[in-house]
Amino acid sequence: MWFASHKEEVRRMIEIQSLIATIYILYYSLIGVTIITFALIIALVVIISKQK
């Protein structure tokens, strides 16, 4: 019985680790997309201001 409960704990730990890894990936991809968006906005502002 102890082995079965230990197995469940290990499975939960693995699930929590994969959940944390997924959250990290989503968080850093959100930061990356935000940086790219601001860079594109700045580039558009520079291009539009040069046309006038």
N, C-alpha and C positions, 0 to 999 in steps of 0.2 A: 504494500500500500504506500509506503514512503516513497518508493521509486516512482509510482504513478503521480503522486502529488508533485514530486520534484520535476517530473517531465512537464507537467502543466506550468510550473513556474518558469522553466527554461523557455517554453513556447511563448509565454507572456512577455518575457524579457526580450525575446527575438522580435515579437510583434511591436513592442514599445520602441526598440531600437530602429526598426524599419519605419515606424511612424515618425520618429524624431528626424531620421534622415530625409524623409519625404518633406517634412516641414522646413528643414534647412534648404533643400533644393528649391522649394516654392518661394521661400523668403528671398534667397539670393537671386533667383530669376526675376522676382518682382523688382528688386533693386536694379538689376541690369536693364530691364525694360524701361524703368523710370529714367535712368541715365541716358539711354538711347533716345527716349522721347524728348528730353530736355535738349539734347544735342541737335536733334532734328528741328526743334522749334527755334533754337538760336540760329541754325543755318538758314532757315527760312526767313527769319527777321533780317539777317545780313543780306541775303539775296534780294529781298523786297526793298530794303533801304538803298541798295546800290542802283536799283532800276529807276528811282525817282530823281 
